[in-house]
Amino acid sequence: MQPQSVSSYPWQEGRVWAEIDLDALADNVRLLKSQANGAALLAVVKANAYGHGAVAVARAALAAGADRLGVICVDEGEQLRRAGITAPILVMGHTPTAEAQRLVDLSLTPSVVSREMALALARVASERGIEVAVHLKVDTGLNRYGLPPSEAVELGRWLRDLAGIQVEGLFTHFASADEGDKSYMLEQHTLFLSVAEQLDWVPIRHVSNTATLLDMPDRSLEMVRPGLGIYGCYPSSQVNRSLPLRPALSLKSHVARLISLAPGESVSYGRTWRAPRPSLIGLVLCGYADGLPRALSNRGSVLVRGQRAPIVGRVCMDMCMVDLSDIPDVAVDDEVVIIGCQGEEEISADEVAELCGTISYEILCGISARVSRLYLRRGRIVSRQTLVLELGDAVNAPQGVLAEEPLSGRA
């Protein structure tokens, strides 16, 4: 079976799905890497690649020129390794000492902030006769994870002499890089460079997230690590938008049912919306368990036939209702766009986030695992990821693992 166009695929049988444009994602990676002044690029694919699907995104990012991948925990690294991805993977978050052997078994690069973890890794390295690469995290003012500058220098010097350990990288995380006022970020940057000067034998330094890469590409050092930008979103309204990033994800459903209401009749729990006139209400099979925030109740909109349709009544766990009274010729099975474009209209993740009083990161990461992901190239579906394993995939797959099924070449 050849790759299918989205329009020809029978997703009317499904509830809700996300379409991920791998061409847009690849273009974003290339644009961001071109901005990095020759630095290597680590693609951040934590949190299921910000809701886009870690395995498919990791493959596409690497094919587009990413040099490494970044995750937050060992489980996320293992998911990529089980999928056959061999590129270097940095575990950017805290890892318990008990996970040292698993880190080595999976060839993951840990962030180290304690002697205890370093010694545990060194013991495993000694048993295997290998050297384990680590990155040292410096906390320069985010006050979240990492060591203060003086302690980082002390640990770095100690690690240099520890058999079996190679300090490959040194990094920090900025607290306000996406704000117009860069003064605090520059203070952090100066602190970081003071540590780097004292540990000048460490080959890779990295500080640049998407915002820093967009606004201050001269701070790229040896490696950059964009996250949100890879997915085609900008971290805030205050960052430079001269780089034409394209959103990779659209969230879609369809009209499952149409009902007519008389004036005064209500919709959904709590009867928070009542029809002000004879109204046509559409049932959309996407709710807050899928990633449609309940905060959009009586506030948000969706796109149907290229027009905005308001969400009416409370968003439910598995579905919502929309007012279609002003949309001519609407029918059951019509496509509903929750995030993305339809015709000349667009509902962006930023718009949804603003209505909910949050950020696009949370909206994208909130798209749940039960939402099927369709991966597109040149507008045609090349693979899909579902919560339920296909029978052929289930034979050798661990229970509960998301199945990613290539469509080309299938009978």
N, C-alpha and C positions, 0 to 999 in steps of 0.2 A: 504494500500500500504506500502510495506517495504521500508526502506532506499535504495536509488539507488546509484550505482557506478557512478563516474563522467563520465566515458566513455560511459555509457548507457543512460545518461540524454540528452534530445534533445536540447542542447544549441546551435546547429547550427541555431536554430530559433532566437536566441538572437544576440545582437550586441557585447557586451563586458561584462565580468563578472569577479568578484574576487572570488577566492577560499580561504577560511580561514580554516586552519588545527587546529581544536580545541585541538587535542592531542598534537601538538607542543606547542600551547599556554599554555596548562595545565602543560606540562613538564617544560616550562620556568618559570612559577610561582613557581613550587616546587623547582627548582634549586635556584632561587633567594631567596626564603624563607629559604632554607637550608644554605645560605650564610650569613643570617642576625643575627646569634648568639642568636637565641631565640626571636628576636624582632617580633612584629606584622607586617603584610605586608598590606599596602594600595595600591591597584592596581589603577593606574591612567588611567582612561577611558575617559578623556576629548577629545574634537574634534572627536566625533564619534569613540572613541577608536583608535585614530590615523588612521582613515580611515577604520578600520576593522569591525565597527558596534558595537555600545556601549552596546546594550542589550545582544546580544549573547556572547560578550566577558566578560561582567560583570558576567553573569551566570557561564561561564566556569571558570573564575578566582576564583570566590567564591567556586565553587565545588572543585577546586584544592588546596584550603587552604588559599586564600586571606581572610583577616579579615575585610577589609573595602574597600571602593571605593573612588576615588577622581575625581571631575569634576571642571570646571572653572566657571560655572554660574548656576543660578537656573533652567533655561530651561533644561539643561543637567541632573540635578538631577530629575526634574519632569518626563523626559522621562523614567528614570529607575524606578521611583516609579509607573508610569502608567503600566509598564511591570510586576509589582508585586514583585519587588526586595525590600526587607526589611532591608538589611544590612546597617550599618552606612555609610553615604555618606558625605564626607567633600567637601564643596564648597571652593576651594582654592583661587579664585580670588575675586575681588571687587564686592560687592553687594550693590545697592542703598538702602538707608534707607527705601524707600517706599516698598521694597520687604520683610520687616521683617515678616509680617503676613504670607506671602506665604512660607517663609522658615520654619516657625513653623508648618504650615499646612501640609507641605510635610515631616516633621521630618528630615530636612537637618541640617547639622552642619556647621554654617557659620564661615568664617574667619573675625575677628573683629579687626578694627584698629582705631575706633573712639568711643567717648562717645555717639554720636548721634545714631549710630546703636545699641549700647549696650542698651541704654534707650528704643529704639523702640522695641527691642526684649524683654526687661524686662516687658514692658507694656503688650505685648501679653501674655507672660508667666504668669503674674499676673491675667489676665482675665481667663486663662485656669487652673490656679492652678497647674502649672507645672514648671519645671526648664529646661532651654534651655542650652545645651552644646555648647561652642564656642571654637575656637582655635585662639590664638593671633599670628599674623605674625610679625616677627622681620626682619627689613631690615639691614643686616650686611655688605652691600657693593655692592649688585646688583643694588641698587638705582633704583628700579622699583616699588615695591608695598610692603607696610609694614611700621612699625614705626622704627625710629632709636633706638638704645638700651636704652638710658635714658628715652625716651618717652614710650617705650614698658614697662619698669619697672613701670613707673608711672601709666600707664593705667591698667596694670595687678593688681597692688595693689588696685586700685579703683574698678576694676571689682570684686575682691574677696568679697567686702562688698555689692555688688549690688544684691538685692533680685531678684530671678528668673533666675540668670545667674550662670552657672558653667564653669569656665575656665578649660576645659578638656585637652587642648593641647597647645603647644608652638612650633613654627617652623620657619625656615629660608630657603633661597634658595641660593645655591652656584652659583657663577658667572663663574667659570672655572674648575669645577670638572672633566671635560673630557679631560683636558690637562695634559701633563706629569709633568709640574711644579706645584706642589701642594701648593706652599708657600702662595698664596693669599687665597686659600680655607682654609688653616689652620688658617690664620688670622681671616677669617669669623667664623670659628668654635670656636676659642677662645673667640671672641666677643659674640657669641651665648651662650656659656657656662657661661659667666659672667652674662648674663641676667637670665639664668636658675637658677643659684645659688641664685639670689635675689628673684626669684619666685619659690622656691624649693618645694612649695606645689602643683604645676601643675604636674599631673601624667604622661602625655605623651609628650615626646620631640621627634621631628623628623626633620632630616636634609638630610638623604641619598636618593639621586636619584639613577638611574641605575649606573652611573659612580662611585659614591662614594661607592656603594654597591660592585661593582666589584673590585675596587682598594683598598678600605680602609674599609673592613667590620667591623673593630673594632669601627667605628664611628656610628654603627647602633642605639644606644640608645634604646628607647622603641618601636619605629616604623620606618619602612623604607617605601619609596613610589616610587618604580620603575615605569617608564612609558615605554620608548622605549624597554627596555630589555624584557618586557613581550611579545612583539611582535617579539622577536627573532633577534633584531638588536643591534649592539653595538654603543654607542654614538659617538665614534671617533676611529681613528686608533691608538690612544695613550693609550687606556684603556686596562686593562688586559682581555685577551680572553680565559683564562683557563676554564671558565664556558661554556659548549657547548650549547649555545643558538641556537635555530632553527627558521628561519623565518617562520611565520605563514601564510603569504599572498602571493598568486600568482595572477597576473593580466593577463587575457587571452582574446583573441578574435578568429576570424577565417578568413580564406581567403574568401572574399565575391565575388571576381571577378578576372579574369586573363586577361591581355591584352598584346599583343606583340607590341613593338615599334621598329621602324627603327632607325638606327644611326642618331643622331641630333634631334630627337623628344624630347619634354620636358614633365615634370610632375609637376602638381600643380601650385599654384599661383606664379606669378613672374618669372616663368620658370627658377628657380634657379638650376635645375638639367636637364641635357640633356643626352640622352643615348649615351655612347661612342661606342656602338656596338649593334647588334640586342639583345634586352632585353625583358625579361618576367617580367612584373610588377604586383604585387598583391595588391588588395585593402583590407585594414584592417579597420574595423569599430570601431576605437578608435582614438579619437582626444583630443585636449587640453581641451575641455569641459568635458571629462571623466577623465582627470588626466594625459594624456600623454603630457609632456611639449613641447611647440613649439620650445624650445631651442634644441630639439633633431633633428630638421630638418637638413637633410644631415649630421648628426653626429651619431645618435643612431642606435641601431640594435634591431631586434626581433629574436625569435627562431622559426623556421619552420622545421619540420622533423629532429629535433636535431641539426640543423645547424644555424649559424648566417646569417641573411639577413639584409642588410643595409636599413635604412629608407631613402628614396630619395624624394627630393622636400620638400616643406614646409608642416609641420604638420597642418592639417586643424582643424576646431572646432570639427568635428564629425568623422573624418577618417584620415588615413594616407596611404601612398603608400610605398611598400618595393620592392627591387630588388631581384627577385627569380631566376635569370638567372642561377645561379650555383647550384641550388638545384634540383636533379633529381626527376622526377615523381611527382612533386608538383601538387596539385589539389585543386579545389574549395572545401571549407568546412574543409580543413586542419586546425588543431589547430595552433594558433599563441600565443606564450608566450611573454608577454611584460615585466613582472617582474616574476622571478621564474626559475624553472628548466625544462629542456626537454632533455631526454637522458642524456648525460654526460655534457651538456652545462648548464650554469646558467647566468642569468642577474639579479644582485641583485639591491635592492633599493639604495645601496651605489654607485654602478656603474652608475646608472641613475643620481643620485644626483651629482656625480663628473663631469659628462659630462655637467650638467646644472649649475655648479658653486654654488651648494646649499648643503643641508643636507638631509639625508634620511627622517627625520621628515616631511619636506615639501613635499617630493614626496608622502609619504604614506597618509598624511592628505589631499593631493590634489585630491585623488580619489573621484570623485563626487558621490552625492546621487543617480544619475540615473544609476550608475553601480550596477547591481544586485550582492548580496553577497551570495555565497553558503557556508554553514558550514558543514565541514566534520569531521567524526570520523572513524578511521580505514579505511580511504580511501573511505567512503561512505557518501553521502549527507544526513544529518539529518534535516536540515532546510534551508530556504532561506529568504533573505530580499530583497524586491523590492520597487521601487518608487511607483508603481501602486498597490493599495489595491485589494486584492481578494474580490469577491462579498460577500462571507460569513464573511470576516473580517470587511467589510465596514459598516455593519449595526450599530455596536456600537462604532466604532472607530472614533475619532475626525478627521475632514477633514485635509488632508495633512500629516498625521502621516505615517511614514514608516511602512509597513506591514512586520512582520516576520512570516512566515508560516511554521510550522513543517510538515515534509513530512511523517514521520512514522505514520501509523494508518489512513492515508487518503484513501478514496475509489478511 
